[in-house]
Amino acid sequence: MLSLLRHRLFPGTHVLIALVLLVPCRLWANQVNVKVEGDYPQLQENAEVFLGDVEGRSVDNLRRYSGTATQQVEQALKALGYYSPIIEWEVSEGEGEDDLPSLTLTVIPGEPVRIRSRNVVIEGPAGEDSSFWEAIPETPGEGDVLNHGQYSSLRQSIQNRARRLGYFDGEFVSRRLEVNPGELTATIDIRFRSGERHRLGAVTFEEGHGFENELLEKYVTFEPGQPFHADEIAKLNRDLSDSGYFSGVDIDASPTNADDGVIPVNIGLTTRPPRSVAAGIGFSTDVGPRFRGNWREHWINPMGHRRGVDTELSGPRQNLSTWYELPLDPPMTDSIRLGAGYQREDIEDVESELLTLGQQWKHQLDSGWMQIASLRWEGERFRIGEDDRQSSSLLLPGLGYSKLHANSPLDPSRGYRVQADVTGSHRAALSDVDILHVNFLVRGLYTLADRHRFLARFQFGGVATNQFDDVPPSLRFFAGGDQSVRGYGYETLSPEDENGVAIGGRYLMVGSVEYQYEFVQNWRMAAFYDEGNAMDDLLDPRASGAGIGIRWVSPVGPLRFDVAHGLDDEFGGDWRIHFSMGPEL
């Protein structure tokens, strides 16, 4: 038997100076339902959030609860500017033993309250500070529907901006929101007096950190007397934490310590253990199972010098390298690194042993580009196919530029990477062959509507020489594999000699486009098309491959599993599985 009880409310009109919102809680849809008529998804969602938890209620209990539920829906709509709703409610008995009774509220929102006037005045020096106004939201503005959340955000943003920029004596002279539901209008009047802006004082490092103050002062990018900005303190904290020297950074820049508007900056540092060892096992279809390990001495002396050893072991490749690094100014980006390494490769038709000695000078330009100037010696013994073993000795000065722009380090939704490197050698300068070697790489990522990701990649390389036969394999070009043209074996795309042996090319040209769709958080389907080759002539044919895959954004970075089909049989195209991990950019 069905029992119905109806009730209609027509709220009166009155003027409100402020509105106190109730604490929201979840809706149990099986006992309380709310239906907002019309296309008002935000009102519907807010009403559902404001309704209280309901469980185990009888018909009589739901009838008694209807008054409370109606008030909660009223408050939910007022929060979004709807002050004159019409609300009907009804209680329905359950038809079966397991069918619970339910309370349904039907809401006609009515016309909203709109902002008639907005007056925001900042008195004092902050009123003339353009950086202060940058963070003040334009909503709610004249003509907008009243939203109490936006009004609260407006007030909070003024307060937050004052603290962020060092106006610590700032206070509201007045802050009023007047609502007239009868006229469906609201008036905003906010006056804030900023007071004088505080300034940053001298930076003092507490004793016991073990480093020269000259090194630590290079991490400070502001001058004493500079206007206070919380971002400067945050950057200093981040740079010291990322230096690799410390396990703890404690910066005290409290305005309570200010003297005549100047805030001293006191820094306590906890030095990390000087050494660490890391090891891991991974897998990729290019090289199969692999072991990686490293040893680090994060600081050797008070000047912040450091050193390390790295190794990677897999079936086709084994390498061991060591380095010694000296920080420059600024130490966050600039350094000199001395290095040495040994690498052995046996991939397809090429065997190679490479010994490297050299140095790198890293310097970040004001434009954000990273510049790397290098000078290295490479001694390589190699054999291609069944040819006799050869050797080369090259002194290679080089210059490289790179720039990475991404909105997240682990899983960006948009960004790009550009990298260009040039190296060369000459027989008049301790080298066996004249070489000019260039490599260019660009990657881009853009996300549309949160779920649709578009990626593109292009790589070009070339080597100019008067004797290509003397160019070692490490400076020739090969294509194919997980990070190149999928659907082909690792480094199998290359010019061949008369015996069908892949000998490497003078040029490399590879392009790729990929679409990803995020169907569940951190899980994405992918479809891609790759094209490219290593060649001796830029007009030579290129291999192409296409396929689908899945991406998982793990805590350590994206993992990629692809099924690709090489579309060109003459280049060895076939169905292949590719598994890899690493950043998209």
Secondary structure as a PSIPRED ss2 file (coil, helix, strand):
# PSIPRED VFORMAT (PSIPRED V4.0)

   1 M C   1.000  0.000  0.000
   2 L C   1.000  0.000  0.000
   3 S C   1.000  0.000  0.000
   4 L C   1.000  0.000  0.000
   5 L C   1.000  0.000  0.000
   6 R C   1.000  0.000  0.000
   7 H E   0.000  0.000  1.000
   8 R E   0.000  0.000  1.000
   9 L E   0.000  0.000  1.000
  10 F C   1.000  0.000  0.000
  11 P C   1.000  0.000  0.000
  12 G C   1.000  0.000  0.000
  13 T C   1.000  0.000  0.000
  14 H C   1.000  0.000  0.000
  15 V C   1.000  0.000  0.000
  16 L E   0.000  0.000  1.000
  17 I C   1.000  0.000  0.000
  18 A C   1.000  0.000  0.000
  19 L C   1.000  0.000  0.000
  20 V C   1.000  0.000  0.000
  21 L C   1.000  0.000  0.000
  22 L C   1.000  0.000  0.000
  23 V C   1.000  0.000  0.000
  24 P C   1.000  0.000  0.000
  25 C C   1.000  0.000  0.000
  26 R C   1.000  0.000  0.000
  27 L C   1.000  0.000  0.000
  28 W C   1.000  0.000  0.000
  29 A C   1.000  0.000  0.000
  30 N C   1.000  0.000  0.000
  31 Q C   1.000  0.000  0.000
  32 V E   0.000  0.000  1.000
  33 N E   0.000  0.000  1.000
  34 V E   0.000  0.000  1.000
  35 K E   0.000  0.000  1.000
  36 V E   0.000  0.000  1.000
  37 E C   1.000  0.000  0.000
  38 G C   1.000  0.000  0.000
  39 D C   1.000  0.000  0.000
  40 Y C   1.000  0.000  0.000
  41 P H   0.000  1.000  0.000
  42 Q H   0.000  1.000  0.000
  43 L H   0.000  1.000  0.000
  44 Q H   0.000  1.000  0.000
  45 E H   0.000  1.000  0.000
  46 N H   0.000  1.000  0.000
  47 A H   0.000  1.000  0.000
  48 E H   0.000  1.000  0.000
  49 V H   0.000  1.000  0.000
  50 F H   0.000  1.000  0.000
  51 L C   1.000  0.000  0.000
  52 G C   1.000  0.000  0.000
  53 D C   1.000  0.000  0.000
  54 V C   1.000  0.000  0.000
  55 E C   1.000  0.000  0.000
  56 G C   1.000  0.000  0.000
  57 R C   1.000  0.000  0.000
  58 S C   1.000  0.000  0.000
  59 V H   0.000  1.000  0.000
  60 D H   0.000  1.000  0.000
  61 N H   0.000  1.000  0.000
  62 L H   0.000  1.000  0.000
  63 R H   0.000  1.000  0.000
  64 R H   0.000  1.000  0.000
  65 Y H   0.000  1.000  0.000
  66 S H   0.000  1.000  0.000
  67 G H   0.000  1.000  0.000
  68 T H   0.000  1.000  0.000
  69 A H   0.000  1.000  0.000
  70 T H   0.000  1.000  0.000
  71 Q H   0.000  1.000  0.000
  72 Q H   0.000  1.000  0.000
  73 V H   0.000  1.000  0.000
  74 E H   0.000  1.000  0.000
  75 Q H   0.000  1.000  0.000
  76 A H   0.000  1.000  0.000
  77 L H   0.000  1.000  0.000
  78 K H   0.000  1.000  0.000
  79 A C   1.000  0.000  0.000
  80 L C   1.000  0.000  0.000
  81 G C   1.000  0.000  0.000
  82 Y C   1.000  0.000  0.000
  83 Y C   1.000  0.000  0.000
  84 S C   1.000  0.000  0.000
  85 P C   1.000  0.000  0.000
  86 I E   0.000  0.000  1.000
  87 I E   0.000  0.000  1.000
  88 E E   0.000  0.000  1.000
  89 W E   0.000  0.000  1.000
  90 E E   0.000  0.000  1.000
  91 V E   0.000  0.000  1.000
  92 S E   0.000  0.000  1.000
  93 E C   1.000  0.000  0.000
  94 G C   1.000  0.000  0.000
  95 E C   1.000  0.000  0.000
  96 G C   1.000  0.000  0.000
  97 E C   1.000  0.000  0.000
  98 D C   1.000  0.000  0.000
  99 D C   1.000  0.000  0.000
 100 L C   1.000  0.000  0.000
 101 P C   1.000  0.000  0.000
 102 S E   0.000  0.000  1.000
 103 L E   0.000  0.000  1.000
 104 T E   0.000  0.000  1.000
 105 L E   0.000  0.000  1.000
 106 T E   0.000  0.000  1.000
 107 V E   0.000  0.000  1.000
 108 I E   0.000  0.000  1.000
 109 P C   1.000  0.000  0.000
 110 G C   1.000  0.000  0.000
 111 E C   1.000  0.000  0.000
 112 P C   1.000  0.000  0.000
 113 V C   1.000  0.000  0.000
 114 R E   0.000  0.000  1.000
 115 I E   0.000  0.000  1.000
 116 R E   0.000  0.000  1.000
 117 S E   0.000  0.000  1.000
 118 R E   0.000  0.000  1.000
 119 N E   0.000  0.000  1.000
 120 V E   0.000  0.000  1.000
 121 V E   0.000  0.000  1.000
 122 I E   0.000  0.000  1.000
 123 E E   0.000  0.000  1.000
 124 G C   1.000  0.000  0.000
 125 P H   0.000  1.000  0.000
 126 A H   0.000  1.000  0.000
 127 G H   0.000  1.000  0.000
 128 E H   0.000  1.000  0.000
 129 D C   1.000  0.000  0.000
 130 S H   0.000  1.000  0.000
 131 S H   0.000  1.000  0.000
 132 F H   0.000  1.000  0.000
 133 W H   0.000  1.000  0.000
 134 E C   1.000  0.000  0.000
 135 A C   1.000  0.000  0.000
 136 I C   1.000  0.000  0.000
 137 P C   1.000  0.000  0.000
 138 E C   1.000  0.000  0.000
 139 T C   1.000  0.000  0.000
 140 P C   1.000  0.000  0.000
 141 G C   1.000  0.000  0.000
 142 E C   1.000  0.000  0.000
 143 G C   1.000  0.000  0.000
 144 D C   1.000  0.000  0.000
 145 V E   0.000  0.000  1.000
 146 L C   1.000  0.000  0.000
 147 N C   1.000  0.000  0.000
 148 H H   0.000  1.000  0.000
 149 G H   0.000  1.000  0.000
 150 Q H   0.000  1.000  0.000
 151 Y H   0.000  1.000  0.000
 152 S H   0.000  1.000  0.000
 153 S H   0.000  1.000  0.000
 154 L H   0.000  1.000  0.000
 155 R H   0.000  1.000  0.000
 156 Q H   0.000  1.000  0.000
 157 S H   0.000  1.000  0.000
 158 I H   0.000  1.000  0.000
 159 Q H   0.000  1.000  0.000
 160 N H   0.000  1.000  0.000
 161 R H   0.000  1.000  0.000
 162 A H   0.000  1.000  0.000
 163 R H   0.000  1.000  0.000
 164 R H   0.000  1.000  0.000
 165 L H   0.000  1.000  0.000
 166 G C   1.000  0.000  0.000
 167 Y C   1.000  0.000  0.000
 168 F C   1.000  0.000  0.000
 169 D C   1.000  0.000  0.000
 170 G C   1.000  0.000  0.000
 171 E E   0.000  0.000  1.000
 172 F E   0.000  0.000  1.000
 173 V E   0.000  0.000  1.000
 174 S E   0.000  0.000  1.000
 175 R E   0.000  0.000  1.000
 176 R E   0.000  0.000  1.000
 177 L E   0.000  0.000  1.000
 178 E E   0.000  0.000  1.000
 179 V E   0.000  0.000  1.000
 180 N E   0.000  0.000  1.000
 181 P C   1.000  0.000  0.000
 182 G C   1.000  0.000  0.000
 183 E C   1.000  0.000  0.000
 184 L C   1.000  0.000  0.000
 185 T E   0.000  0.000  1.000
 186 A E   0.000  0.000  1.000
 187 T E   0.000  0.000  1.000
 188 I E   0.000  0.000  1.000
 189 D E   0.000  0.000  1.000
 190 I E   0.000  0.000  1.000
 191 R E   0.000  0.000  1.000
 192 F E   0.000  0.000  1.000
 193 R E   0.000  0.000  1.000
 194 S C   1.000  0.000  0.000
 195 G C   1.000  0.000  0.000
 196 E C   1.000  0.000  0.000
 197 R C   1.000  0.000  0.000
 198 H C   1.000  0.000  0.000
 199 R E   0.000  0.000  1.000
 200 L E   0.000  0.000  1.000
 201 G E   0.000  0.000  1.000
 202 A E   0.000  0.000  1.000
 203 V E   0.000  0.000  1.000
 204 T E   0.000  0.000  1.000
 205 F E   0.000  0.000  1.000
 206 E C   1.000  0.000  0.000
 207 E C   1.000  0.000  0.000
 208 G C   1.000  0.000  0.000
 209 H C   1.000  0.000  0.000
 210 G C   1.000  0.000  0.000
 211 F C   1.000  0.000  0.000
 212 E C   1.000  0.000  0.000
 213 N H   0.000  1.000  0.000
 214 E H   0.000  1.000  0.000
 215 L H   0.000  1.000  0.000
 216 L H   0.000  1.000  0.000
 217 E H   0.000  1.000  0.000
 218 K C   1.000  0.000  0.000
 219 Y C   1.000  0.000  0.000
 220 V C   1.000  0.000  0.000
 221 T C   1.000  0.000  0.000
 222 F C   1.000  0.000  0.000
 223 E C   1.000  0.000  0.000
 224 P C   1.000  0.000  0.000
 225 G C   1.000  0.000  0.000
 226 Q C   1.000  0.000  0.000
 227 P E   0.000  0.000  1.000
 228 F C   1.000  0.000  0.000
 229 H C   1.000  0.000  0.000
 230 A H   0.000  1.000  0.000
 231 D H   0.000  1.000  0.000
 232 E H   0.000  1.000  0.000
 233 I H   0.000  1.000  0.000
 234 A H   0.000  1.000  0.000
 235 K H   0.000  1.000  0.000
 236 L H   0.000  1.000  0.000
 237 N H   0.000  1.000  0.000
 238 R H   0.000  1.000  0.000
 239 D H   0.000  1.000  0.000
 240 L H   0.000  1.000  0.000
 241 S H   0.000  1.000  0.000
 242 D H   0.000  1.000  0.000
 243 S C   1.000  0.000  0.000
 244 G C   1.000  0.000  0.000
 245 Y C   1.000  0.000  0.000
 246 F E   0.000  0.000  1.000
 247 S E   0.000  0.000  1.000
 248 G E   0.000  0.000  1.000
 249 V E   0.000  0.000  1.000
 250 D E   0.000  0.000  1.000
 251 I E   0.000  0.000  1.000
 252 D E   0.000  0.000  1.000
 253 A C   1.000  0.000  0.000
 254 S C   1.000  0.000  0.000
 255 P H   0.000  1.000  0.000
 256 T H   0.000  1.000  0.000
 257 N H   0.000  1.000  0.000
 258 A C   1.000  0.000  0.000
 259 D E   0.000  0.000  1.000
 260 D C   1.000  0.000  0.000
 261 G C   1.000  0.000  0.000
 262 V E   0.000  0.000  1.000
 263 I E   0.000  0.000  1.000
 264 P E   0.000  0.000  1.000
 265 V E   0.000  0.000  1.000
 266 N E   0.000  0.000  1.000
 267 I E   0.000  0.000  1.000
 268 G E   0.000  0.000  1.000
 269 L E   0.000  0.000  1.000
 270 T E   0.000  0.000  1.000
 271 T E   0.000  0.000  1.000
 272 R C   1.000  0.000  0.000
 273 P C   1.000  0.000  0.000
 274 P C   1.000  0.000  0.000
 275 R E   0.000  0.000  1.000
 276 S E   0.000  0.000  1.000
 277 V E   0.000  0.000  1.000
 278 A E   0.000  0.000  1.000
 279 A E   0.000  0.000  1.000
 280 G E   0.000  0.000  1.000
 281 I E   0.000  0.000  1.000
 282 G E   0.000  0.000  1.000
 283 F E   0.000  0.000  1.000
 284 S E   0.000  0.000  1.000
 285 T C   1.000  0.000  0.000
 286 D C   1.000  0.000  0.000
 287 V C   1.000  0.000  0.000
 288 G E   0.000  0.000  1.000
 289 P E   0.000  0.000  1.000
 290 R E   0.000  0.000  1.000
 291 F E   0.000  0.000  1.000
 292 R E   0.000  0.000  1.000
 293 G E   0.000  0.000  1.000
 294 N E   0.000  0.000  1.000
 295 W E   0.000  0.000  1.000
 296 R E   0.000  0.000  1.000
 297 E E   0.000  0.000  1.000
 298 H C   1.000  0.000  0.000
 299 W C   1.000  0.000  0.000
 300 I C   1.000  0.000  0.000
 301 N C   1.000  0.000  0.000
 302 P C   1.000  0.000  0.000
 303 M C   1.000  0.000  0.000
 304 G C   1.000  0.000  0.000
 305 H C   1.000  0.000  0.000
 306 R E   0.000  0.000  1.000
 307 R E   0.000  0.000  1.000
 308 G E   0.000  0.000  1.000
 309 V E   0.000  0.000  1.000
 310 D E   0.000  0.000  1.000
 311 T E   0.000  0.000  1.000
 312 E E   0.000  0.000  1.000
 313 L E   0.000  0.000  1.000
 314 S E   0.000  0.000  1.000
 315 G C   1.000  0.000  0.000
 316 P C   1.000  0.000  0.000
 317 R E   0.000  0.000  1.000
 318 Q E   0.000  0.000  1.000
 319 N E   0.000  0.000  1.000
 320 L E   0.000  0.000  1.000
 321 S E   0.000  0.000  1.000
 322 T E   0.000  0.000  1.000
 323 W E   0.000  0.000  1.000
 324 Y E   0.000  0.000  1.000
 325 E E   0.000  0.000  1.000
 326 L E   0.000  0.000  1.000
 327 P E   0.000  0.000  1.000
 328 L C   1.000  0.000  0.000
 329 D C   1.000  0.000  0.000
 330 P C   1.000  0.000  0.000
 331 P C   1.000  0.000  0.000
 332 M C   1.000  0.000  0.000
 333 T C   1.000  0.000  0.000
 334 D C   1.000  0.000  0.000
 335 S E   0.000  0.000  1.000
 336 I E   0.000  0.000  1.000
 337 R E   0.000  0.000  1.000
 338 L E   0.000  0.000  1.000
 339 G E   0.000  0.000  1.000
 340 A E   0.000  0.000  1.000
 341 G E   0.000  0.000  1.000
 342 Y E   0.000  0.000  1.000
 343 Q E   0.000  0.000  1.000
 344 R E   0.000  0.000  1.000
 345 E E   0.000  0.000  1.000
 346 D E   0.000  0.000  1.000
 347 I E   0.000  0.000  1.000
 348 E C   1.000  0.000  0.000
 349 D C   1.000  0.000  0.000
 350 V E   0.000  0.000  1.000
 351 E E   0.000  0.000  1.000
 352 S E   0.000  0.000  1.000
 353 E E   0.000  0.000  1.000
 354 L E   0.000  0.000  1.000
 355 L E   0.000  0.000  1.000
 356 T E   0.000  0.000  1.000
 357 L E   0.000  0.000  1.000
 358 G E   0.000  0.000  1.000
 359 Q E   0.000  0.000  1.000
 360 Q E   0.000  0.000  1.000
 361 W E   0.000  0.000  1.000
 362 K E   0.000  0.000  1.000
 363 H E   0.000  0.000  1.000
 364 Q E   0.000  0.000  1.000
 365 L C   1.000  0.000  0.000
 366 D C   1.000  0.000  0.000
 367 S C   1.000  0.000  0.000
 368 G C   1.000  0.000  0.000
 369 W C   1.000  0.000  0.000
 370 M E   0.000  0.000  1.000
 371 Q E   0.000  0.000  1.000
 372 I E   0.000  0.000  1.000
 373 A E   0.000  0.000  1.000
 374 S E   0.000  0.000  1.000
 375 L E   0.000  0.000  1.000
 376 R E   0.000  0.000  1.000
 377 W E   0.000  0.000  1.000
 378 E E   0.000  0.000  1.000
 379 G E   0.000  0.000  1.000
 380 E E   0.000  0.000  1.000
 381 R E   0.000  0.000  1.000
 382 F E   0.000  0.000  1.000
 383 R E   0.000  0.000  1.000
 384 I E   0.000  0.000  1.000
 385 G C   1.000  0.000  0.000
 386 E C   1.000  0.000  0.000
 387 D C   1.000  0.000  0.000
 388 D C   1.000  0.000  0.000
 389 R C   1.000  0.000  0.000
 390 Q E   0.000  0.000  1.000
 391 S E   0.000  0.000  1.000
 392 S E   0.000  0.000  1.000
 393 S E   0.000  0.000  1.000
 394 L E   0.000  0.000  1.000
 395 L E   0.000  0.000  1.000
 396 L E   0.000  0.000  1.000
 397 P E   0.000  0.000  1.000
 398 G E   0.000  0.000  1.000
 399 L E   0.000  0.000  1.000
 400 G E   0.000  0.000  1.000
 401 Y E   0.000  0.000  1.000
 402 S E   0.000  0.000  1.000
 403 K E   0.000  0.000  1.000
 404 L E   0.000  0.000  1.000
 405 H E   0.000  0.000  1.000
 406 A E   0.000  0.000  1.000
 407 N C   1.000  0.000  0.000
 408 S C   1.000  0.000  0.000
 409 P C   1.000  0.000  0.000
 410 L C   1.000  0.000  0.000
 411 D C   1.000  0.000  0.000
 412 P C   1.000  0.000  0.000
 413 S C   1.000  0.000  0.000
 414 R C   1.000  0.000  0.000
 415 G E   0.000  0.000  1.000
 416 Y E   0.000  0.000  1.000
 417 R E   0.000  0.000  1.000
 418 V E   0.000  0.000  1.000
 419 Q E   0.000  0.000  1.000
 420 A E   0.000  0.000  1.000
 421 D E   0.000  0.000  1.000
 422 V E   0.000  0.000  1.000
 423 T E   0.000  0.000  1.000
 424 G E   0.000  0.000  1.000
 425 S E   0.000  0.000  1.000
 426 H C   1.000  0.000  0.000
 427 R C   1.000  0.000  0.000
 428 A C   1.000  0.000  0.000
 429 A C   1.000  0.000  0.000
 430 L C   1.000  0.000  0.000
 431 S C   1.000  0.000  0.000
 432 D C   1.000  0.000  0.000
 433 V C   1.000  0.000  0.000
 434 D C   1.000  0.000  0.000
 435 I E   0.000  0.000  1.000
 436 L E   0.000  0.000  1.000
 437 H E   0.000  0.000  1.000
 438 V E   0.000  0.000  1.000
 439 N E   0.000  0.000  1.000
 440 F E   0.000  0.000  1.000
 441 L E   0.000  0.000  1.000
 442 V E   0.000  0.000  1.000
 443 R E   0.000  0.000  1.000
 444 G E   0.000  0.000  1.000
 445 L E   0.000  0.000  1.000
 446 Y E   0.000  0.000  1.000
 447 T E   0.000  0.000  1.000
 448 L E   0.000  0.000  1.000
 449 A C   1.000  0.000  0.000
 450 D C   1.000  0.000  0.000
 451 R C   1.000  0.000  0.000
 452 H E   0.000  0.000  1.000
 453 R E   0.000  0.000  1.000
 454 F E   0.000  0.000  1.000
 455 L E   0.000  0.000  1.000
 456 A E   0.000  0.000  1.000
 457 R E   0.000  0.000  1.000
 458 F E   0.000  0.000  1.000
 459 Q E   0.000  0.000  1.000
 460 F E   0.000  0.000  1.000
 461 G E   0.000  0.000  1.000
 462 G E   0.000  0.000  1.000
 463 V E   0.000  0.000  1.000
 464 A E   0.000  0.000  1.000
 465 T E   0.000  0.000  1.000
 466 N C   1.000  0.000  0.000
 467 Q C   1.000  0.000  0.000
 468 F H   0.000  1.000  0.000
 469 D H   0.000  1.000  0.000
 470 D H   0.000  1.000  0.000
 471 V C   1.000  0.000  0.000
 472 P C   1.000  0.000  0.000
 473 P H   0.000  1.000  0.000
 474 S H   0.000  1.000  0.000
 475 L H   0.000  1.000  0.000
 476 R C   1.000  0.000  0.000
 477 F E   0.000  0.000  1.000
 478 F C   1.000  0.000  0.000
 479 A E   0.000  0.000  1.000
 480 G C   1.000  0.000  0.000
 481 G C   1.000  0.000  0.000
 482 D C   1.000  0.000  0.000
 483 Q C   1.000  0.000  0.000
 484 S C   1.000  0.000  0.000
 485 V C   1.000  0.000  0.000
 486 R C   1.000  0.000  0.000
 487 G C   1.000  0.000  0.000
 488 Y C   1.000  0.000  0.000
 489 G C   1.000  0.000  0.000
 490 Y C   1.000  0.000  0.000
 491 E C   1.000  0.000  0.000
 492 T C   1.000  0.000  0.000
 493 L E   0.000  0.000  1.000
 494 S C   1.000  0.000  0.000
 495 P C   1.000  0.000  0.000
 496 E E   0.000  0.000  1.000
 497 D C   1.000  0.000  0.000
 498 E C   1.000  0.000  0.000
 499 N C   1.000  0.000  0.000
 500 G C   1.000  0.000  0.000
 501 V C   1.000  0.000  0.000
 502 A E   0.000  0.000  1.000
 503 I C   1.000  0.000  0.000
 504 G C   1.000  0.000  0.000
 505 G E   0.000  0.000  1.000
 506 R C   1.000  0.000  0.000
 507 Y E   0.000  0.000  1.000
 508 L E   0.000  0.000  1.000
 509 M E   0.000  0.000  1.000
 510 V E   0.000  0.000  1.000
 511 G E   0.000  0.000  1.000
 512 S E   0.000  0.000  1.000
 513 V E   0.000  0.000  1.000
 514 E E   0.000  0.000  1.000
 515 Y E   0.000  0.000  1.000
 516 Q E   0.000  0.000  1.000
 517 Y E   0.000  0.000  1.000
 518 E E   0.000  0.000  1.000
 519 F E   0.000  0.000  1.000
 520 V E   0.000  0.000  1.000
 521 Q C   1.000  0.000  0.000
 522 N C   1.000  0.000  0.000
 523 W E   0.000  0.000  1.000
 524 R E   0.000  0.000  1.000
 525 M E   0.000  0.000  1.000
 526 A E   0.000  0.000  1.000
 527 A E   0.000  0.000  1.000
 528 F E   0.000  0.000  1.000
 529 Y E   0.000  0.000  1.000
 530 D E   0.000  0.000  1.000
 531 E E   0.000  0.000  1.000
 532 G E   0.000  0.000  1.000
 533 N E   0.000  0.000  1.000
 534 A E   0.000  0.000  1.000
 535 M E   0.000  0.000  1.000
 536 D C   1.000  0.000  0.000
 537 D C   1.000  0.000  0.000
 538 L C   1.000  0.000  0.000
 539 L C   1.000  0.000  0.000
 540 D C   1.000  0.000  0.000
 541 P C   1.000  0.000  0.000
 542 R C   1.000  0.000  0.000
 543 A E   0.000  0.000  1.000
 544 S E   0.000  0.000  1.000
 545 G E   0.000  0.000  1.000
 546 A E   0.000  0.000  1.000
 547 G E   0.000  0.000  1.000
 548 I E   0.000  0.000  1.000
 549 G E   0.000  0.000  1.000
 550 I E   0.000  0.000  1.000
 551 R E   0.000  0.000  1.000
 552 W E   0.000  0.000  1.000
 553 V E   0.000  0.000  1.000
 554 S E   0.000  0.000  1.000
 555 P C   1.000  0.000  0.000
 556 V C   1.000  0.000  0.000
 557 G E   0.000  0.000  1.000
 558 P E   0.000  0.000  1.000
 559 L E   0.000  0.000  1.000
 560 R E   0.000  0.000  1.000
 561 F E   0.000  0.000  1.000
 562 D E   0.000  0.000  1.000
 563 V E   0.000  0.000  1.000
 564 A E   0.000  0.000  1.000
 565 H E   0.000  0.000  1.000
 566 G E   0.000  0.000  1.000
 567 L C   1.000  0.000  0.000
 568 D C   1.000  0.000  0.000
 569 D H   0.000  1.000  0.000
 570 E H   0.000  1.000  0.000
 571 F H   0.000  1.000  0.000
 572 G C   1.000  0.000  0.000
 573 G C   1.000  0.000  0.000
 574 D C   1.000  0.000  0.000
 575 W E   0.000  0.000  1.000
 576 R E   0.000  0.000  1.000
 577 I E   0.000  0.000  1.000
 578 H E   0.000  0.000  1.000
 579 F E   0.000  0.000  1.000
 580 S E   0.000  0.000  1.000
 581 M E   0.000  0.000  1.000
 582 G C   1.000  0.000  0.000
 583 P C   1.000  0.000  0.000
 584 E C   1.000  0.000  0.000
 585 L C   1.000  0.000  0.000
